[in-house]
Amino acid sequence: MPESPDIDLGKLKDSIAKAVPPYAKLRGTAEKPVAFGLNAIHVMVILDDKKGGAEEMEQAFAKLPGVQSVDTVEVSLL
């Protein structure tokens, strides 16, 4: 979730892509409207669970400038 509706989501998506660790693969991002002009960014990442988990991904994304909060919505196995 971005800090405000004024955040440049394109730049934030670029920052997210750079924050994905080498053992993971960014499969895509999508903007989802929340309320009052605020859009959440949904991120789909595929990673090797032997090398890291969703918690590490959340922590990496939460450190990015412009990010208010990060939540894991779904986890599944391939």
C-alpha positions in Angstrom: 0.0 0.0 0.0 1.5 3.4 -1.0 1.7 6.2 1.6 -0.7 8.4 -0.4 -2.5 8.8 -3.7 0.3 11.2 -4.7 3.0 8.5 -4.9 4.2 7.8 -8.4 3.2 4.2 -8.8 5.4 3.7 -11.8 8.5 4.6 -9.8 7.3 2.5 -6.9 6.9 -0.5 -9.2 10.4 0.0 -10.5 11.7 0.1 -6.9 9.7 -3.1 -6.1 11.3 -4.9 -9.1 14.8 -3.9 -7.9 14.0 -5.1 -4.4 13.2 -8.7 -5.5 16.1 -10.9 -4.4 18.1 -12.9 -7.0 16.5 -16.2 -5.9 13.0 -14.9 -6.8 11.3 -13.9 -10.0 8.9 -11.0 -10.3 5.9 -12.3 -12.3 3.9 -9.1 -12.4 2.3 -6.1 -10.7 -1.2 -4.8 -10.8 -2.8 -1.6 -9.5 -6.0 -2.2 -7.6 -8.3 0.7 -6.5 -8.8 0.9 -2.7 -10.6 4.2 -1.9 -10.4 7.9 -2.5 -8.0 7.7 -5.4 -5.6 5.4 -3.6 -4.4 2.3 -5.5 -2.7 -0.6 -3.9 0.0 -2.5 -5.9 -0.5 -6.2 -6.0 2.8 -8.0 -6.6 3.2 -11.6 -7.7 6.6 -13.2 -7.0 7.7 -16.7 -7.5 10.5 -17.8 -5.2 12.3 -20.9 -4.0 11.0 -21.5 -0.5 14.3 -23.2 0.4 16.1 -19.8 0.1 13.6 -17.4 1.5 10.0 -16.8 2.4 7.2 -14.3 2.2 8.4 -12.6 5.4 11.7 -11.7 3.7 9.9 -10.3 0.7 7.5 -8.3 2.9 10.5 -6.8 4.8 12.3 -5.8 1.6 9.2 -4.1 0.1 8.4 -2.4 3.4 11.8 -0.6 3.4 11.1 1.1 0.1 10.4 4.8 0.1 6.7 5.6 -0.4 5.4 2.3 1.0 3.0 2.5 3.9 2.3 -1.2 4.5 2.9 -4.6 3.0 0.7 -7.7 3.4 1.0 -11.2 2.0 -2.4 -12.1 0.5 -1.7 -15.6 -0.8 1.0 -18.2 -0.7 0.9 -21.4 -2.7 3.2 -24.1 -4.0 4.1 -24.8 -7.6 
